[in-house]
Structures are given as C-alpha cells and as structure tokens.
Amino acid sequence: MRNGSARSRPPRSAVRSGHAATSAAFSAPSPRRRAAPSGSRRPSPGLRRRRPARLLGTAAAALLVLVALPGCSGDDGGDSGYRLPSEKLRESEKAVKGKAGRSADMRFTVIGFREGMTEVMGTHAAMGAHGTFTRIRLLAANEGRDIQVFDTWKQRLLTSDGKSLSPDVNATMVKRQPERLSVGAAMRAEFDLWFDVPKGVKVKGVQLFGSPPVGAVTDPAPVRISLP
C-alpha cells in the first residue's frame, strides 16, 4: 500500500539539471554592442549638453534680424501717400510742378497749362476766342472736415498788364466744365479753368478762392499761384 500511495518524485539529478538550466538562462550575458567604426568619435556628454544652448542662441539671433528688417512685421514699406495713375498730357499742354497753395480748407495745385488757343470745340459747338484761350488744369483738394464749394466764377487770371480776368463762360460751357462744384471732406477734384486773354497780354498767374469754413462770415483770403 505504501508503495502504491506514495507520490512519484523526479530524480534529484533531473531537478538539479533543470535548476541549472534556468540559472544559466537568466545569467547569460547580454549581446555585445557593435563597436563604432574606426576613425569616428562619439561626442562627449559635455558637448551634447551644450548643443541645445547653441541652437537657442542661433534662433534668437535670427528672430532679431527678422524683426529689424523693414516690412517683416506687416509694414507697408513706409509709403507716405497714394500712388495715383499718371495721365498723358493733352495736345500742346505743359506739365506744371510745384505750383500749389491753400485758401481756407481748399488746397489748389496747378498741374497743367496751355495758352494761345484761338478756338474751342465741344460735343455740339465750336467757339472762337476774342483774343486767345488759356486753359489751366487744376487739382482742388478739400483738407477740412466739411464740404467746400468751388465757385468757378470767383476765380481770376492775373495778367501782365495788372488786370484780373474772370473765367470765360462760353469756353466753360462748350468744354462741359463745372460752374460750381461741391468737394467733400478728404475729397479732391480735377478739372479745367478757361480764360479768354486779350491779344498781346501775357499770363502772370492765377488767383484762387476756397469757400468760407464753418462759422465764417466773410470769404477767405485767396491764394496766388504764378504761371506758367
């Protein structure tokens, strides 16, 4: 009965051999790392610690350069005014530069000039001059906050004989130029003034009037611009 009920045990030699195999598996050496190729050096820990600092310094310097460059922050390049399309001169017209002045809130600039015309032609009529026609191309800019009214018939042409001439009605009508023009705030208008100049008389300049500003009870002082 004792032999039948006794549990079978593996031989001691088998247990010892299994334990030895397990110990050998856990104690086996790890595979060796590949050696670096000859001639190459692995950076030292000190160099690896300093490399991020160099990168940060380079990035900061590049950022300062971008900020210092003009136009990198959305700047428009420092333009001081509008860029208007150029216009071609009309037949025998002279471009005038640097001829400007201000009356009240209206700033006038003479940009073109022609004289010696014997007649004008429009869409439905032609008109001859008593002397010769002089045409002034004028730019009127309202620099105020209220509407300025440009009155053509108030403007004067100054001549060499000391006289002042009113604009010519016939030439103004034939060429479809304004008699009165409302120039709004921060607005500018470009048009012609026509004068009939007696023969033998030379043009010296033009005298231009703006309209009275708000609250004024008298007309503003005119501005005189020499011509041509």
PEURRA-V816909 format. One line per field, one symbol per residue. ss: DSSP state (H for helix, E for strand, C for the rest). burial: 1 if it has 24 or more other C-alpha atoms within 12 Angstrom, else 0. Layout:
BEGIN
ss = ???
burial = ???
END
This chain:
BEGIN
ss = CHHHHCCCCCCHHHHHHHHHHHHHHHCCCCCCCCCCCCCCCCCCHHHHHHHHHHHHHHHHHHHHHHHHCCCCCCCCCCCCCCCCCCCCCCCCCEECCCCEEEECCEEEEEEEEEEEEEEEECCCCEEEEEEEEEEEEEEEEECCCCCEEEEHHHCEEEECCCCEEECCHHHHHHCCCCCEEEECCCCEEEEEEEEEECCCCCEEEEEECCCCCCCCCCCCCCEEEECC
burial = 000000000000000000000000000000000000000000000000000000000000000000000000000000000000000000000010001111111111111111111011000000101001111111111101001111111111111000011111011110101110111000011111111111000111111111111000000001111111
END
